[in-house]
Amino acid sequence: MKHTVEVNGIKLYAYHGCLPEEGEIGGHYTIDVAVKTDFSPSFDSDDLNDTVDYVIINKIVKEEMKQRSKLIEHVGKRILSRLEKEITGISNAKIKVIKHCPPIEGDVNNVAVIIEESFS
């Protein structure tokens, strides 16, 4: 049986982007994370150890977003790699990194990348 734990709308201020100003001024980001797992043991146990702790997901996202990257693809992949490495029992993870008010010509609310990976 597959179950999903989602942590949506993680709002952060970070310094990602190819332009030097983005590294100095920064910008607003929103991150959504979904991980597939089997948390059916927690149905009976009511024990946090039998599921995925979304506090850890939030912590990983916040720590990785603090490290500057030129590309949001790069920071997204770093987050996925840490999820796979640090959270046991997940078979798949999906992350959406949204960059608000990107410095591009035109009236654009945001840009986003979505990365989804399966783990063995």
C-alpha positions as CSV (number, residue, x, y, z in Angstrom):
1,M,0.0,0.0,0.0
2,K,1.3,3.5,-0.9
3,H,0.7,6.5,1.2
4,T,1.8,10.1,0.7
5,V,3.1,12.7,3.2
6,E,3.0,16.2,1.9
7,V,4.5,19.4,3.2
8,N,3.1,22.3,1.1
9,G,3.7,26.0,1.0
10,I,7.1,26.2,2.8
11,K,7.7,29.9,2.5
12,L,11.4,31.0,2.6
13,Y,13.5,34.0,1.6
14,A,16.7,32.8,-0.2
15,Y,19.4,34.0,-2.5
16,H,19.3,31.8,-5.6
17,G,19.8,33.0,-9.2
18,C,22.3,33.6,-11.9
19,L,22.4,37.3,-11.5
20,P,24.8,38.8,-8.9
21,E,22.0,40.9,-7.5
22,E,20.0,37.8,-6.7
23,G,22.8,36.7,-4.5
24,E,22.8,40.0,-2.6
25,I,19.1,41.0,-2.6
26,G,17.4,37.6,-2.6
27,G,13.8,36.7,-3.1
28,H,10.7,34.8,-2.0
29,Y,10.3,31.1,-2.6
30,T,7.7,28.5,-1.9
31,I,8.5,24.8,-1.7
32,D,6.1,21.9,-1.9
33,V,7.3,18.4,-1.0
34,A,5.5,15.0,-1.4
35,V,7.0,11.7,-0.4
36,K,5.5,8.2,-1.0
37,T,5.8,5.7,1.8
38,D,3.9,3.0,3.7
39,F,2.8,4.4,7.0
40,S,0.1,1.8,7.6
41,P,2.0,0.6,10.8
42,S,1.2,4.1,12.3
43,F,-2.6,3.4,11.9
44,D,-2.4,1.0,14.9
45,S,0.7,2.3,16.8
46,D,-0.1,6.0,16.7
47,D,3.8,6.3,16.9
48,L,5.8,8.9,15.0
49,N,8.5,6.3,14.4
50,D,6.1,4.4,12.1
51,T,5.6,7.2,9.7
52,V,7.6,10.1,7.9
53,D,8.1,13.0,10.2
54,Y,7.2,16.1,8.3
55,V,9.3,18.2,10.7
56,I,12.4,16.6,9.2
57,I,11.2,17.3,5.7
58,N,10.7,21.0,6.6
59,K,14.2,21.1,8.3
60,I,15.9,19.7,5.2
61,V,14.2,22.2,2.9
62,K,15.1,25.1,5.1
63,E,18.8,24.0,5.4
64,E,19.2,23.4,1.7
65,M,17.5,26.7,0.7
66,K,20.1,28.6,2.8
67,Q,22.9,27.4,0.5
68,R,23.0,29.6,-2.6
69,S,22.6,28.0,-6.0
70,K,22.4,29.7,-9.4
71,L,19.6,27.4,-10.5
72,I,16.5,26.3,-8.6
73,E,16.9,23.0,-10.3
74,H,20.2,22.5,-8.4
75,V,18.7,23.3,-5.0
76,G,15.7,21.1,-5.7
77,K,17.9,18.2,-6.5
78,R,20.0,18.7,-3.4
79,I,16.7,18.6,-1.3
80,L,15.7,15.4,-3.0
81,S,19.1,13.8,-2.4
82,R,18.9,14.6,1.3
83,L,15.3,13.3,1.6
84,E,16.5,10.0,0.1
85,K,19.5,9.8,2.3
86,E,18.0,10.9,5.6
87,I,14.4,9.5,5.6
88,T,14.0,5.8,5.6
89,G,11.1,4.1,4.0
90,I,10.3,6.5,1.2
91,S,10.0,5.1,-2.3
92,N,9.4,8.3,-4.2
93,A,9.7,12.0,-3.7
94,K,8.5,15.0,-5.6
95,I,9.5,18.6,-5.0
96,K,8.3,21.9,-6.5
97,V,10.5,24.9,-6.1
98,I,8.6,28.2,-6.8
99,K,10.6,31.4,-7.3
100,H,8.3,34.4,-6.9
101,C,8.8,37.6,-9.0
102,P,11.7,36.3,-11.1
103,P,13.9,39.0,-12.7
104,I,12.7,38.4,-16.2
105,E,11.0,40.8,-18.7
106,G,7.3,40.8,-18.5
107,D,4.6,40.5,-15.8
108,V,5.3,37.0,-14.3
109,N,4.1,35.9,-10.9
110,N,6.5,33.1,-10.5
111,V,8.6,30.4,-12.2
112,A,8.8,26.8,-10.9
113,V,10.6,23.5,-11.3
114,I,9.1,20.2,-10.4
115,I,11.5,17.2,-9.8
116,E,10.2,13.7,-9.1
117,E,12.4,10.7,-8.4
118,S,11.9,7.1,-7.4
119,F,14.2,5.5,-4.9
120,S,15.2,1.9,-4.7
